[in-house]
Amino acid sequence: MPFCRAGDLSLRVGRGGVSGDTPVIFTNHSSTACQLQGIPRVRLLDRSGQVLPPLSTAMDIADEAPVELSAGVRDGGGITPAVAGQAQLTVFMRSDLCLPRPSAKLEIVLPSAAGELATDWARPTYQGVDCNQGFFVSPFVNAIPPTAAPFPAPDFTLEYILPGSVAIGETLKYKAVLTNVSGRDIRFTTCPSYLESIDGTSLLSARFALNCKPVGIFKSGETVTFAMEFPIVVTHSGLCADPACSKVEWVRPGPNSVDWVMGAPFIAVGKNGEGRITLTNF
């Protein structure tokens, strides 16, 4: 099977995780199947197309088997996951990456001189004394199998009511609006936990127990608003050798996403996706 050429492919960035791991998904638009193998070079480009330091580091992973990209696969677009017949790799890039200038593009240099592809990837300038000097790239891997188990139906929908900004060192006070869409009345025998996180120019997370006792029975179709508090302070600091480490936190001014996940056994799905908040200095 021939190796894929850059002209055969398109790429897009998928949904990133709170630990800085972001999938990059490849689709074959040619009329025949092709394959990708190994770890490509990944570079950040500024608006003029110049390569920015630092350069990517290949992860030490022995499994670099060829990945077949089928012809005629339709890409879901947006932040949807890859499907069978596509390929993907993961870029592990923390938000405190040292950058002398803002980045505009992420460029993939395919192995075997097969060409380059690029996609939008905006990152701000950052040159703090604690900035991270590199990022990591995984090998090409197959996408999720076509027989993946269906995602369970949600118990609740979730909507955020957030202020536009909050000062670093203060407590973010917001509301989480839950609507019971399970089709049944739910009695909380114990209050579930929830994980709230902030990701962007900052990386923070905290886990608390939901104050559900005043609710009693959460009736089908009913909407309940919970008052939430999230201290904008670092509780886990320091450096982590693992690029996927999620125990390191940092706080800097700028725009961030807010995510709220209800603990087992319940599932809450956001109406409006992630919330947004801007962190400011005092």
DACORQUI-V730062 format. One record per backbone hydrogen bond with DSSP energy under -0.5 kcal/mol. NH is the residue of the N-H (numbers start at 1). CO is the residue of the C=O. If there is no record, write none. Layout:
nh=NH co=CO
nh=NH co=CO
This chain:
nh=4 co=35
nh=6 co=114
nh=8 co=5
nh=9 co=5
nh=9 co=6
nh=10 co=27
nh=12 co=25
nh=14 co=23
nh=15 co=79
nh=17 co=21
nh=20 co=17
nh=22 co=20
nh=22 co=91
nh=24 co=89
nh=25 co=12
nh=26 co=87
nh=27 co=10
nh=29 co=8
nh=29 co=27
nh=30 co=8
nh=34 co=69
nh=35 co=2
nh=36 co=67
nh=41 co=109
nh=43 co=107
nh=44 co=52
nh=45 co=105
nh=46 co=50
nh=49 co=46
nh=52 co=44
nh=56 co=42
nh=57 co=135
nh=59 co=137
nh=61 co=59
nh=64 co=62
nh=67 co=36
nh=69 co=34
nh=70 co=68
nh=70 co=85
nh=72 co=28
nh=72 co=30
nh=73 co=70
nh=75 co=73
nh=80 co=77
nh=86 co=83
nh=87 co=26
nh=88 co=141
nh=89 co=24
nh=91 co=22
nh=92 co=90
nh=92 co=136
nh=93 co=20
nh=93 co=91
nh=97 co=94
nh=98 co=132
nh=99 co=126
nh=103 co=123
nh=104 co=45
nh=105 co=45
nh=106 co=119
nh=107 co=43
nh=107 co=105
nh=108 co=117
nh=109 co=41
nh=109 co=107
nh=110 co=108
nh=110 co=115
nh=114 co=110
nh=114 co=111
nh=117 co=108
nh=119 co=106
nh=121 co=104
nh=123 co=103
nh=123 co=121
nh=126 co=99
nh=131 co=128
nh=132 co=96
nh=135 co=55
nh=136 co=92
nh=137 co=57
nh=138 co=90
nh=140 co=38
nh=141 co=88
nh=143 co=86
nh=144 co=82
nh=148 co=145
nh=155 co=267
nh=156 co=267
nh=157 co=179
nh=158 co=269
nh=159 co=177
nh=161 co=175
nh=166 co=278
nh=168 co=280
nh=169 co=232
nh=170 co=167
nh=172 co=170
nh=172 co=230
nh=173 co=171
nh=174 co=172
nh=174 co=228
nh=175 co=161
nh=176 co=226
nh=177 co=159
nh=177 co=175
nh=178 co=176
nh=178 co=224
nh=179 co=157
nh=180 co=222
nh=181 co=155
nh=181 co=179
nh=182 co=155
nh=186 co=218
nh=187 co=185
nh=188 co=186
nh=188 co=216
nh=189 co=187
nh=194 co=208
nh=195 co=261
nh=196 co=194
nh=196 co=206
nh=197 co=259
nh=198 co=204
nh=199 co=257
nh=200 co=202
nh=201 co=255
nh=203 co=250
nh=204 co=198
nh=206 co=196
nh=208 co=194
nh=210 co=192
nh=212 co=210
nh=215 co=212
nh=216 co=212
nh=217 co=215
nh=218 co=186
nh=218 co=216
nh=219 co=217
nh=221 co=180
nh=222 co=219
nh=224 co=178
nh=226 co=176
nh=226 co=224
nh=228 co=174
nh=230 co=172
nh=232 co=170
nh=233 co=231
nh=243 co=241
nh=245 co=242
nh=249 co=236
nh=250 co=203
nh=254 co=279
nh=256 co=277
nh=257 co=199
nh=258 co=275
nh=259 co=197
nh=261 co=195
nh=263 co=193
nh=266 co=263
nh=269 co=156
nh=271 co=158
nh=272 co=158
nh=275 co=258
nh=277 co=256
nh=278 co=164
nh=279 co=254
nh=279 co=277
nh=280 co=166
